[in-house]
């Protein structure tokens, strides 16, 4: 899968800055139907089998497609992030271009939402993947 070095730098930054609070980082290309785990915490790797991970990616693709619909309805420009807050974790989906995405899972600490977005923005913009 071809993602530029800003995704690698973003992964490195998130791993360094968030440590054990980071659950998973994945990148995907919906157009090519490719998904790659950049980082996964050991307990999360045990919790989700490769087929489960594939289902998560397929769900992210559907979410990205729904983003396109929301853009048409809301008319505020591109929908760049979706955030899901669960009882035991937070998932952020960042769209990068048409069908490429960065998926970040963190522990359920609400302060990690703006911190994650700030790091993604810093590492992928400008001149990066975005």
Secondary structure, 3 states (H helix, E strand, C coil): CCCCHHHHHHHHHHHHHHHHHEEEEEEEECCCCEEEEEEECHHHHHHCCHHHHHHHHHHHHHHHHHHHHHHHHHCCCCCCEEEEEECCEEEEEEEECCCEEEEEEECCCCHHHHHHHHHHHHHHCCCCCC
